[in-house]
Amino acid sequence: MGADKGSPGRGPRRRSAFTAPRKVRLRDGEGAPLPKPADEDGYGPDLHHDDGERLQKVLARAGFGSRRACETLISTGRVMVDGVTVREQGVRVDPAVQVLHVDGRRLQLDDAKVTVVLNKPRRVVSAMSDPEGRRDLTEFAARYSHRLYHVGRLDFETEGLLLLTNDGELAHRLTHPSFEVDKTYVCRFDAPGGPPRGLVKILREGVELDDGPARADKARVLAQDGREAVVEVTLHEGRNRIVRRMFASQGFELTALMRTRIGPVVLGDLGEGETRELTGRELGTLMAEVGL
């Protein structure tokens, strides 16, 4: 018998009847892996928990509308459990151990984890205690039964959006520079005759500080009346007093500074010293921003 072409000196290769077929992961037209196949009950592998809650009930409790509306979310393929798209009704899940996404946004379903927005007043230290006896964050965190900690800081004279949470992983990612979470500030300063025409451009192109260059991702003039000006800046850096120092490098001392946004979370009309818990959708979008 002649040798098999491409295998000199050997006969044609045959698969043993006892050899398991090689598993092939199917891919779509762009080469991305297709979702794992569902089992005979219509659920993805290891998704169904007999003692869990029905998926549509979990979604309704998380604020995604009525159970009927949540059933539509499932049937149209907008819900994922542990990375697998679920389209069948009736699957039971355990929110304590499984990861759920709706439209790509992570759902935080652990009631033990709380994340709160605080509108920090001026002359409050961004700490849970202060050796100098100044007003700190304790009074605001004490409104909740969980032990909360602040995410990042605002300086003593700066007001606005500060997050309090007991979710350590979320706090770590929000403050780690590698995730580059945008923060927006409204800056007020004296500017007789209005701000210099090139100030916004300078902030966007970058200024030199003692600890290295700093650049605003966005900057725009919100208001000016010939005596003072209000400029909004967005940046993802978190160096100490960076916004104040950027304006000081151009000869302007800020008379008021307020943070109005962190990632997708906005301060809105929250009053000075007021707090509120993030909605499920806000929290999901924020978690998605940092890869959770």
MIRO-180124 format. One record per atom (N, C-alpha, C): x, y, z; residue in one letter; chain. Coordinates in steps of 0.1 Angstrom, whole numbers, always signed. Layout:
! MIRO-180124
      u      v      w  rest  kette
      X      Y      Z     a      A
...
//
This chain:
! MIRO-180124
      u      v      w  rest  kette
     +9    -12     +0     m      A
     +0     +0     +0     m      A
     +9    +12     +0     m      A
     +6    +22     -8     g      A
    +14    +34     -9     g      A
    +13    +43     +3     g      A
    +23    +50     +6     a      A
    +23    +59    +17     a      A
    +13    +70    +15     a      A
     +6    +74    +26     d      A
     -3    +86    +26     d      A
     +5    +98    +23     d      A
     +0   +106    +13     k      A
     +6   +118     +9     k      A
     +8   +128    +21     k      A
    +20   +132    +23     g      A
    +23   +141    +34     g      A
    +28   +134    +46     g      A
    +27   +120    +46     s      A
    +32   +112    +58     s      A
    +41   +101    +52     s      A
    +53   +104    +49     p      A
    +62    +94    +42     p      A
    +64    +82    +50     p      A
    +62    +70    +43     g      A
    +64    +57    +49     g      A
    +54    +52    +58     g      A
    +42    +60    +59     r      A
    +31    +55    +68     r      A
    +18    +54    +61     r      A
    +10    +45    +65     g      A
     -3    +44    +59     g      A
    -13    +55    +63     g      A
    -25    +55    +57     p      A
    -34    +65    +60     p      A
    -38    +65    +75     p      A
    -39    +77    +81     r      A
    -42    +77    +95     r      A
    -57    +75    +97     r      A
    -60    +66   +107     r      A
    -75    +64   +110     r      A
    -77    +67   +125     r      A
    -89    +72   +127     r      A
    -93    +76   +141     r      A
    -99    +63   +147     r      A
    -94    +60   +159     s      A
    -99    +48   +167     s      A
   -114    +51   +170     s      A
   -121    +40   +171     a      A
   -135    +41   +175     a      A
   -136    +45   +190     a      A
   -125    +44   +197     f      A
   -125    +47   +211     f      A
   -120    +61   +214     f      A
   -116    +68   +204     t      A
   -110    +81   +206     t      A
   -121    +92   +205     t      A
   -122   +100   +215     a      A
   -132   +110   +216     a      A
   -130   +120   +205     a      A
   -140   +125   +198     p      A
   -138   +135   +188     p      A
   -132   +148   +194     p      A
   -124   +155   +186     r      A
   -118   +167   +191     r      A
   -129   +178   +192     r      A
   -129   +186   +203     k      A
   -139   +196   +205     k      A
   -134   +209   +197     k      A
   -144   +214   +190     v      A
   -141   +226   +182     v      A
   -150   +237   +187     v      A
   -144   +249   +191     r      A
   -152   +260   +195     r      A
   -156   +268   +183     r      A
   -169   +269   +181     l      A
   -174   +276   +169     l      A
   -172   +291   +170     l      A
   -170   +297   +159     r      A
   -167   +311   +159     r      A
   -176   +318   +148     r      A
   -178   +331   +151     d      A
   -186   +339   +141     d      A
   -178   +343   +129     d      A
   -184   +351   +120     g      A
   -177   +355   +108     g      A
   -165   +364   +111     g      A
   -164   +370   +123     e      A
   -152   +378   +126     e      A
   -142   +371   +134     e      A
   -144   +358   +137     g      A
   -135   +350   +144     g      A
   -137   +350   +159     g      A
   -148   +357   +164     a      A
   -151   +357   +178     a      A
   -158   +344   +182     a      A
   -155   +339   +194     p      A
   -162   +326   +199     p      A
   -177   +329   +200     p      A
   -185   +319   +195     l      A
   -199   +320   +197     l      A
   -203   +316   +211     l      A
   -215   +320   +216     p      A
   -219   +316   +230     p      A
   -219   +301   +231     p      A
   -216   +297   +243     k      A
   -216   +283   +246     k      A
   -229   +277   +244     k      A
   -230   +265   +238     p      A
   -244   +259   +236     p      A
   -251   +256   +248     p      A
   -265   +258   +247     a      A
   -273   +255   +258     a      A
   -275   +240   +260     a      A
   -279   +235   +272     d      A
   -281   +221   +274     d      A
   -295   +218   +269     d      A
   -299   +205   +272     e      A
   -312   +201   +267     e      A
   -324   +208   +273     e      A
   -322   +215   +285     d      A
   -333   +222   +291     d      A
   -334   +236   +286     d      A
   -324   +240   +277     g      A
   -325   +254   +271     g      A
   -317   +264   +279     g      A
   -310   +259   +289     y      A
   -301   +268   +297     y      A
   -287   +266   +294     y      A
   -279   +277   +295     g      A
   -264   +275   +293     g      A
   -258   +266   +303     g      A
   -246   +261   +301     p      A
   -240   +252   +310     p      A
   -238   +257   +324     p      A
   -243   +250   +334     d      A
   -241   +253   +349     d      A
   -248   +266   +352     d      A
   -258   +271   +345     l      A
   -264   +283   +348     l      A
   -276   +282   +358     l      A
   -283   +271   +357     h      A
   -296   +269   +364     h      A
   -293   +264   +378     h      A
   -299   +272   +388     h      A
   -298   +268   +402     h      A
   -312   +265   +407     h      A
   -314   +252   +410     d      A
   -328   +248   +414     d      A
   -333   +256   +426     d      A
   -324   +260   +435     d      A
   -329   +267   +447     d      A
   -328   +283   +445     d      A
   -325   +287   +433     g      A
   -324   +301   +430     g      A
   -337   +308   +427     g      A
   -336   +321   +423     e      A
   -348   +328   +420     e      A
   -350   +328   +404     e      A
   -362   +330   +400     r      A
   -364   +331   +385     r      A
   -357   +344   +380     r      A
   -351   +343   +369     l      A
   -343   +354   +364     l      A
   -351   +366   +362     l      A
   -363   +365   +357     q      A
   -372   +376   +354     q      A
   -375   +383   +367     q      A
   -377   +376   +378     k      A
   -380   +382   +391     k      A
   -368   +390   +397     k      A
   -356   +384   +395     v      A
   -344   +391   +399     v      A
   -342   +404   +391     v      A
   -345   +404   +378     l      A
   -344   +416   +370     l      A
   -354   +427   +374     l      A
   -366   +422   +377     a      A
   -377   +432   +382     a      A
   -373   +438   +395     a      A
   -367   +430   +404     r      A
   -363   +436   +417     r      A
   -351   +446   +415     r      A
   -343   +444   +405     a      A
   -332   +453   +402     a      A
   -337   +466   +395     a      A
   -350   +467   +392     g      A
   -355   +479   +386     g      A
   -356   +480   +371     g      A
   -357   +468   +365     f      A
   -358   +468   +350     f      A
   -373   +466   +346     f      A
   -382   +471   +354     g      A
   -396   +470   +350     g      A
   -404   +458   +355     g      A
   -416   +456   +350     s      A
   -424   +445   +354     s      A
   -418   +432   +350     s      A
   -423   +421   +355     r      A
   -418   +408   +352     r      A
   -420   +405   +337     r      A
   -432   +410   +331     r      A
   -434   +408   +317     r      A
   -423   +416   +309     r      A
   -420   +428   +313     a      A
   -410   +435   +306     a      A
   -396   +428   +307     a      A
   -394   +422   +319     c      A
   -381   +415   +321     c      A
   -381   +402   +312     c      A
   -392   +396   +311     e      A
   -393   +384   +302     e      A
   -389   +388   +288     e      A
   -393   +400   +283     t      A
   -390   +405   +270     t      A
   -375   +407   +269     t      A
   -369   +413   +279     l      A
   -354   +415   +279     l      A
   -347   +401   +277     l      A
   -352   +391   +284     i      A
   -346   +378   +283     i      A
   -348   +372   +269     i      A
   -360   +372   +264     s      A
   -363   +366   +251     s      A
   -356   +373   +239     s      A
   -353   +385   +241     t      A
   -346   +393   +230     t      A
   -331   +392   +231     t      A
   -326   +384   +240     g      A
   -311   +382   +241     g      A
   -303   +393   +248     g      A
   -310   +401   +256     r      A
   -303   +413   +262     r      A
   -297   +410   +276     r      A
   -299   +397   +281     v      A
   -295   +393   +294     v      A
   -284   +383   +293     v      A
   -274   +384   +301     m      A
   -263   +374   +302     m      A
   -261   +370   +316     m      A
   -259   +357   +318     v      A
   -256   +351   +331     v      A
   -243   +344   +330     v      A
   -233   +349   +338     d      A
   -220   +343   +338     d      A
   -214   +343   +324     d      A
   -217   +353   +317     g      A
   -211   +355   +303     g      A
   -218   +347   +292     g      A
   -230   +341   +296     v      A
   -237   +333   +286     v      A
   -251   +340   +284     v      A
   -255   +343   +271     t      A
   -268   +349   +268     t      A
   -279   +339   +271     t      A
   -289   +343   +279     v      A
   -300   +335   +282     v      A
   -312   +340   +275     v      A
   -319   +332   +267     r      A
   -331   +336   +260     r      A
   -344   +328   +265     r      A
   -342   +317   +272     e      A
   -353   +309   +277     e      A
   -358   +315   +290     e      A
   -372   +314   +292     q      A
   -378   +318   +304     q      A
   -377   +306   +314     q      A
   -377   +310   +327     g      A
   -378   +300   +337     g      A
   -365   +296   +344     g      A
   -353   +301   +338     v      A
   -340   +298   +344     v      A
   -340   +304   +358     v      A
   -335   +296   +368     r      A
   -333   +301   +381     r      A
   -318   +304   +384     r      A
   -316   +316   +390     v      A
   -302   +320   +392     v      A
   -300   +323   +407     v      A
   -287   +323   +411     d      A
   -284   +327   +425     d      A
   -276   +340   +424     d      A
   -282   +351   +427     p      A
   -275   +364   +425     p      A
   -263   +366   +434     p      A
   -262   +358   +445     a      A
   -251   +359   +454     a      A
   -238   +354   +448     a      A
   -239   +345   +438     v      A
   -227   +339   +433     v      A
   -226   +340   +418     v      A
   -236   +344   +411     q      A
   -236   +346   +396     q      A
   -235   +360   +392     q      A
   -229   +362   +380     v      A
   -228   +376   +375     v      A
   -238   +378   +364     v      A
   -246   +389   +365     l      A
   -256   +392   +356     l      A
   -253   +405   +349     l      A
   -256   +405   +335     h      A
   -254   +417   +328     h      A
   -267   +420   +320     h      A
   -271   +432   +318     v      A
   -283   +436   +310     v      A
   -277   +447   +300     v      A
   -278   +444   +287     d      A
   -273   +453   +277     d      A
   -258   +457   +280     d      A
   -251   +447   +285     g      A
   -237   +449   +288     g      A
   -233   +456   +301     g      A
   -244   +460   +309     r      A
   -241   +466   +322     r      A
   -242   +456   +333     r      A
   -233   +456   +342     r      A
   -233   +446   +353     r      A
   -243   +450   +363     r      A
   -250   +440   +369     l      A
   -260   +442   +379     l      A
   -253   +439   +393     l      A
   -254   +448   +402     q      A
   -249   +446   +416     q      A
   -261   +442   +424     q      A
   -262   +429   +427     l      A
   -274   +424   +434     l      A
   -271   +420   +449     l      A
   -259   +423   +453     d      A
   -255   +419   +467     d      A
   -260   +430   +476     d      A
   -270   +427   +484     d      A
   -276   +438   +493     d      A
   -266   +442   +504     d      A
   -256   +435   +506     a      A
   -246   +439   +516     a      A
   -237   +449   +511     a      A
   -237   +452   +498     k      A
   -228   +463   +492     k      A
   -236   +475   +489     k      A
   -231   +486   +494     v      A
   -238   +499   +492     v      A
   -229   +509   +487     v      A
   -233   +517   +477     t      A
   -226   +528   +472     t      A
   -234   +541   +471     t      A
   -229   +551   +477     v      A
   -237   +563   +480     v      A
   -230   +575   +473     v      A
   -238   +585   +468     v      A
   -233   +598   +464     v      A
   -235   +608   +475     v      A
   -225   +615   +478     l      A
   -225   +626   +487     l      A
   -222   +639   +480     l      A
   -230   +650   +483     n      A
   -226   +663   +478     n      A
   -218   +669   +490     n      A
   -205   +668   +490     k      A
   -196   +672   +501     k      A
   -196   +687   +502     k      A
   -199   +693   +513     p      A
   -198   +707   +515     p      A
   -184   +712   +516     p      A
   -182   +725   +514     r      A
   -169   +731   +516     r      A
   -165   +729   +531     r      A
   -152   +730   +534     r      A
   -146   +729   +547     r      A
   -150   +717   +554     r      A
   -150   +706   +547     v      A
   -152   +692   +552     v      A
   -140   +684   +548     v      A
   -134   +677   +557     v      A
   -122   +669   +554     v      A
   -126   +656   +548     v      A
   -120   +652   +537     s      A
   -123   +639   +530     s      A
   -116   +628   +538     s      A
   -121   +625   +550     a      A
   -116   +614   +558     a      A
   -127   +611   +568     a      A
   -125   +599   +574     m      A
   -135   +594   +584     m      A
   -132   +599   +598     m      A
   -121   +606   +600     s      A
   -117   +612   +612     s      A
   -106   +623   +609     s      A
   -105   +633   +618     d      A
    -95   +643   +616     d      A
    -88   +646   +629     d      A
    -75   +645   +630     p      A
    -68   +648   +642     p      A
    -69   +662   +646     p      A
    -72   +671   +637     e      A
    -73   +685   +640     e      A
    -87   +689   +645     e      A
    -96   +679   +645     g      A
   -110   +682   +650     g      A
   -119   +689   +640     g      A
   -115   +689   +627     r      A
   -124   +695   +617     r      A
   -135   +686   +613     r      A
   -145   +692   +607     r      A
   -157   +684   +603     r      A
   -152   +674   +592     r      A
   -157   +661   +594     d      A
   -152   +651   +585     d      A
   -165   +643   +579     d      A
   -162   +632   +573     l      A
   -173   +624   +566     l      A
   -181   +615   +575     l      A
   -178   +614   +588     t      A
   -184   +605   +597     t      A
   -200   +607   +597     t      A
   -204   +620   +598     e      A
   -218   +623   +600     e      A
   -226   +618   +587     e      A
   -220   +618   +576     f      A
   -227   +614   +564     f      A
   -228   +599   +562     f      A
   -217   +592   +565     a      A
   -216   +578   +565     a      A
   -225   +572   +575     a      A
   -227   +579   +587     a      A
   -235   +573   +598     a      A
   -250   +572   +594     a      A
   -254   +578   +583     r      A
   -268   +577   +579     r      A
   -272   +563   +574     r      A
   -262   +555   +572     y      A
   -264   +541   +566     y      A
   -259   +531   +576     y      A
   -266   +519   +576     s      A
   -263   +509   +586     s      A
   -249   +502   +582     s      A
   -245   +503   +570     h      A
   -233   +497   +566     h      A
   -221   +506   +568     h      A
   -209   +500   +570     r      A
   -197   +508   +573     r      A
   -192   +513   +559     r      A
   -193   +526   +557     l      A
   -189   +531   +544     l      A
   -175   +539   +545     l      A
   -168   +539   +533     y      A
   -156   +546   +532     y      A
   -156   +555   +520     y      A
   -148   +565   +520     h      A
   -148   +574   +508     h      A
   -140   +569   +497     h      A
   -144   +572   +485     v      A
   -136   +568   +473     v      A
   -129   +580   +468     v      A
   -115   +580   +470     g      A
   -108   +592   +466     g      A
   -111   +604   +476     g      A
   -106   +616   +472     r      A
   -108   +627   +480     r      A
   -111   +640   +473     r      A
   -117   +649   +480     l      A
   -118   +663   +476     l      A
   -112   +671   +486     l      A
   -104   +682   +482     d      A
    -97   +689   +493     d      A
   -107   +697   +501     d      A
   -102   +703   +512     f      A
   -110   +709   +523     f      A
   -119   +720   +517     f      A
   -115   +727   +508     e      A
   -123   +738   +502     e      A
   -131   +735   +490     e      A
   -130   +722   +485     t      A
   -137   +718   +473     t      A
   -150   +711   +477     t      A
   -161   +714   +470     e      A
   -173   +708   +473     e      A
   -177   +699   +461     e      A
   -188   +691   +463     g      A
   -194   +683   +452     g      A
   -194   +668   +454     g      A
   -194   +661   +443     l      A
   -196   +647   +442     l      A
   -185   +639   +449     l      A
   -188   +631   +459     l      A
   -179   +622   +465     l      A
   -186   +609   +467     l      A
   -180   +598   +464     l      A
   -187   +585   +465     l      A
   -182   +579   +479     l      A
   -192   +572   +485     l      A
   -190   +565   +497     l      A
   -194   +550   +494     l      A
   -186   +540   +498     t      A
   -190   +527   +495     t      A
   -183   +517   +505     t      A
   -189   +505   +505     n      A
   -182   +494   +512     n      A
   -178   +483   +502     n      A
   -178   +486   +490     d      A
   -174   +477   +479     d      A
   -159   +480   +476     d      A
   -150   +472   +482     g      A
   -136   +474   +481     g      A
   -130   +473   +467     g      A
   -135   +464   +459     e      A
   -130   +462   +446     e      A
   -134   +474   +437     e      A
   -147   +478   +438     l      A
   -151   +490   +431     l      A
   -143   +502   +434     l      A
   -141   +504   +447     a      A
   -133   +516   +452     a      A
   -119   +516   +446     a      A
   -113   +504   +447     h      A
    -99   +502   +441     h      A
    -99   +506   +427     h      A
   -108   +501   +419     r      A
   -107   +504   +404     r      A
   -111   +518   +401     r      A
   -119   +525   +409     l      A
   -123   +538   +406     l      A
   -111   +548   +409     l      A
   -102   +544   +418     t      A
    -91   +553   +422     t      A
    -78   +549   +415     t      A
    -78   +537   +409     h      A
    -65   +533   +403     h      A
    -64   +540   +389     h      A
    -52   +546   +387     p      A
    -50   +554   +375     p      A
    -52   +546   +362     p      A
    -50   +533   +362     s      A
    -50   +525   +349     s      A
    -64   +525   +343     s      A
    -75   +528   +351     f      A
    -88   +527   +346     f      A
    -93   +541   +341     f      A
    -85   +552   +344     e      A
    -88   +565   +338     e      A
   -102   +569   +338     e      A
   -108   +569   +349     v      A
   -122   +573   +351     v      A
   -123   +589   +350     v      A
   -131   +594   +341     d      A
   -132   +608   +339     d      A
   -139   +615   +351     d      A
   -135   +627   +355     k      A
   -141   +635   +365     k      A
   -143   +649   +360     k      A
   -154   +655   +362     t      A
   -157   +668   +357     t      A
   -159   +678   +369     t      A
   -153   +690   +367     y      A
   -153   +700   +377     y      A
   -158   +714   +371     y      A
   -165   +721   +380     v      A
   -169   +735   +376     v      A
   -160   +744   +384     v      A
   -153   +753   +377     c      A
   -143   +762   +384     c      A
   -146   +776   +382     c      A
   -147   +784   +394     r      A
   -150   +798   +394     r      A
   -138   +806   +398     r      A
   -135   +817   +391     f      A
   -123   +825   +394     f      A
   -126   +839   +389     f      A
   -118   +849   +396     d      A
   -119   +863   +392     d      A
   -112   +864   +378     d      A
   -119   +871   +369     a      A
   -114   +874   +356     a      A
   -119   +887   +350     a      A
   -114   +898   +356     p      A
   -118   +911   +350     p      A
   -116   +912   +335     p      A
   -127   +915   +328     g      A
   -126   +915   +314     g      A
   -129   +902   +307     g      A
   -131   +891   +315     g      A
   -133   +878   +310     g      A
   -120   +870   +309     g      A
   -120   +857   +308     p      A
   -108   +848   +308     p      A
   -101   +851   +295     p      A
    -88   +849   +295     p      A
    -80   +850   +283     p      A
    -85   +841   +272     p      A
    -85   +845   +260     r      A
    -91   +838   +249     r      A
    -85   +824   +248     r      A
    -72   +823   +251     g      A
    -65   +810   +249     g      A
    -65   +801   +261     g      A
    -72   +805   +272     l      A
    -71   +797   +284     l      A
    -76   +783   +282     l      A
    -87   +781   +276     v      A
    -93   +768   +274     v      A
    -84   +759   +265     v      A
    -79   +765   +255     k      A
    -69   +758   +246     k      A
    -57   +753   +254     k      A
    -52   +762   +262     i      A
    -40   +759   +270     i      A
    -43   +747   +280     i      A
    -54   +747   +286     l      A
    -58   +736   +295     l      A
    -59   +723   +288     l      A
    -65   +724   +276     r      A
    -66   +711   +268     r      A
    -53   +706   +263     r      A
    -44   +715   +259     e      A
    -31   +711   +254     e      A
    -21   +707   +265     e      A
    -24   +712   +277     g      A
    -15   +708   +288     g      A
     -7   +719   +294     g      A
     -5   +718   +307     v      A
     +4   +728   +314     v      A
    +14   +720   +322     v      A
    +25   +726   +326     e      A
    +36   +720   +333     e      A
    +34   +723   +348     e      A
    +34   +712   +356     l      A
    +33   +714   +371     l      A
    +46   +709   +377     l      A
    +47   +711   +390     d      A
    +59   +706   +397     d      A
    +61   +691   +396     d      A
    +50   +684   +396     d      A
    +51   +669   +395     d      A
    +48   +664   +381     d      A
    +50   +672   +371     g      A
    +48   +667   +357     g      A
    +37   +674   +350     g      A
    +36   +672   +337     p      A
    +25   +678   +329     p      A
    +12   +673   +333     p      A
     +2   +682   +331     a      A
    -12   +679   +333     a      A
    -21   +685   +322     a      A
    -31   +677   +318     r      A
    -39   +681   +306     r      A
    -53   +678   +309     r      A
    -62   +688   +305     a      A
    -77   +685   +306     a      A
    -81   +678   +294     a      A
    -89   +667   +296     d      A
    -95   +660   +284     d      A
   -105   +669   +277     d      A
   -112   +677   +284     k      A
   -122   +687   +279     k      A
   -121   +700   +287     k      A
   -125   +711   +281     a      A
   -126   +724   +288     a      A
   -134   +733   +280     a      A
   -143   +740   +287     r      A
   -152   +750   +281     r      A
   -156   +761   +290     r      A
   -158   +773   +285     v      A
   -163   +784   +293     v      A
   -178   +783   +295     v      A
   -183   +783   +307     l      A
   -197   +782   +310     l      A
   -204   +795   +312     l      A
   -196   +805   +318     a      A
   -202   +818   +320     a      A
   -191   +828   +322     a      A
   -194   +841   +320     q      A
   -185   +852   +323     q      A
   -193   +865   +322     q      A
   -189   +874   +332     d      A
   -197   +886   +332     d      A
   -188   +899   +333     d      A
   -175   +897   +329     g      A
   -166   +908   +330     g      A
   -159   +909   +343     g      A
   -164   +903   +353     r      A
   -157   +903   +367     r      A
   -152   +889   +370     r      A
   -159   +879   +368     e      A
   -155   +865   +371     e      A
   -159   +856   +359     e      A
   -153   +844   +359     a      A
   -156   +835   +349     a      A
   -158   +821   +355     a      A
   -166   +812   +348     v      A
   -168   +799   +352     v      A
   -164   +789   +341     v      A
   -155   +780   +343     v      A
   -150   +771   +333     v      A
   -152   +757   +338     v      A
   -157   +748   +329     e      A
   -158   +734   +332     e      A
   -147   +726   +326     e      A
   -141   +718   +334     v      A
   -130   +709   +329     v      A
   -132   +695   +333     v      A
   -128   +686   +324     t      A
   -129   +672   +326     t      A
   -115   +666   +324     t      A
   -111   +658   +334     l      A
    -98   +651   +333     l      A
    -99   +638   +340     l      A
    -90   +629   +338     h      A
    -90   +615   +344     h      A
    -79   +613   +354     h      A
    -71   +624   +356     e      A
    -60   +622   +366     e      A
    -66   +626   +380     e      A
    -59   +621   +390     g      A
    -63   +623   +404     g      A
    -53   +628   +413     g      A
    -43   +635   +408     r      A
    -32   +640   +416     r      A
    -38   +651   +426     r      A
    -31   +653   +437     n      A
    -35   +662   +447     n      A
    -37   +676   +442     n      A
    -49   +682   +444     r      A
    -52   +696   +440     r      A
    -49   +699   +426     r      A
    -50   +689   +417     i      A
    -45   +691   +403     i      A
    -53   +702   +396     i      A
    -66   +703   +398     v      A
    -74   +713   +391     v      A
    -70   +727   +395     v      A
    -69   +729   +408     r      A
    -64   +742   +413     r      A
    -50   +746   +408     r      A
    -41   +736   +408     r      A
    -28   +739   +404     r      A
    -27   +742   +389     r      A
    -36   +736   +381     m      A
    -36   +739   +367     m      A
    -39   +753   +364     m      A
    -50   +758   +371     f      A
    -54   +772   +369     f      A
    -43   +781   +375     f      A
    -37   +778   +387     a      A
    -27   +786   +393     a      A
    -15   +788   +384     a      A
    -12   +777   +376     s      A
     -1   +778   +366     s      A
     -3   +789   +356     s      A
    -15   +793   +354     q      A
    -19   +803   +344     q      A
    -22   +817   +351     q      A
    -20   +817   +364     g      A
    -22   +830   +371     g      A
    -36   +832   +377     g      A
    -44   +821   +378     f      A
    -57   +822   +383     f      A
    -59   +814   +396     f      A
    -64   +820   +406     e      A
    -67   +813   +419     e      A
    -82   +811   +419     e      A
    -86   +798   +421     l      A
   -100   +795   +420     l      A
   -107   +800   +433     l      A
   -118   +806   +432     t      A
   -126   +811   +443     t      A
   -136   +800   +447     t      A
   -140   +791   +438     a      A
   -149   +780   +441     a      A
   -146   +769   +432     a      A
   -147   +757   +437     l      A
   -145   +745   +429     l      A
   -154   +734   +433     l      A
   -162   +728   +423     m      A
   -171   +718   +426     m      A
   -170   +707   +416     m      A
   -169   +694   +421     r      A
   -169   +683   +412     r      A
   -184   +679   +410     r      A
   -187   +677   +397     t      A
   -201   +674   +393     t      A
   -203   +661   +387     t      A
   -192   +653   +384     r      A
   -194   +640   +377     r      A
   -182   +631   +380     r      A
   -185   +619   +382     i      A
   -174   +608   +382     i      A
   -179   +597   +373     i      A
   -172   +596   +362     g      A
   -176   +586   +352     g      A
   -191   +589   +348     g      A
   -200   +579   +348     p      A
   -214   +581   +344     p      A
   -223   +587   +355     p      A
   -217   +589   +367     v      A
   -225   +593   +379     v      A
   -224   +608   +380     v      A
   -236   +615   +380     v      A
   -237   +630   +380     v      A
   -243   +634   +393     v      A
   -238   +646   +398     l      A
   -243   +652   +410     l      A
   -258   +656   +409     l      A
   -261   +661   +397     g      A
   -275   +665   +395     g      A
   -280   +676   +405     g      A
   -292   +675   +410     d      A
   -297   +685   +419     d      A
   -296   +681   +434     d      A
   -287   +672   +437     l      A
   -285   +668   +451     l      A
   -280   +680   +459     l      A
   -287   +683   +470     g      A
   -283   +695   +478     g      A
   -270   +693   +486     g      A
   -265   +705   +490     e      A
   -253   +704   +498     e      A
   -254   +696   +511     e      A
   -246   +686   +513     g      A
   -246   +677   +524     g      A
   -256   +666   +523     g      A
   -263   +665   +512     e      A
   -273   +654   +510     e      A
   -266   +642   +504     e      A
   -272   +631   +507     t      A
   -267   +618   +501     t      A
   -279   +610   +495     t      A
   -275   +601   +486     r      A
   -285   +592   +480     r      A
   -277   +579   +475     r      A
   -284   +568   +475     e      A
   -278   +556   +470     e      A
   -279   +556   +455     e      A
   -269   +551   +449     l      A
   -269   +549   +434     l      A
   -280   +540   +430     l      A
   -287   +543   +419     t      A
   -297   +534   +413     t      A
   -290   +522   +408     t      A
   -297   +512   +405     g      A
   -292   +499   +399     g      A
   -285   +502   +386     g      A
   -291   +510   +378     r      A
   -286   +513   +365     r      A
   -273   +521   +365     r      A
   -273   +531   +374     e      A
   -261   +539   +376     e      A
   -250   +530   +381     e      A
   -252   +522   +390     l      A
   -242   +513   +396     l      A
   -237   +504   +385     l      A
   -246   +498   +377     g      A
   -242   +489   +366     g      A
   -233   +496   +356     g      A
   -237   +508   +352     t      A
   -229   +515   +343     t      A
   -215   +519   +348     t      A
   -215   +523   +361     l      A
   -202   +526   +368     l      A
   -193   +514   +368     l      A
   -199   +502   +372     m      A
   -191   +490   +373     m      A
   -185   +486   +359     m      A
   -194   +488   +348     a      A
   -189   +485   +335     a      A
   -178   +494   +331     a      A
   -178   +506   +336     e      A
   -167   +516   +333     e      A
   -154   +511   +337     e      A
   -154   +504   +348     v      A
   -141   +499   +354     v      A
   -139   +484   +352     v      A
   -147   +478   +343     g      A
   -144   +464   +339     g      A
   -150   +454   +349     g      A
   -160   +457   +357     l      A
   -166   +447   +366     l      A
   -178   +441   +360     l      A
//
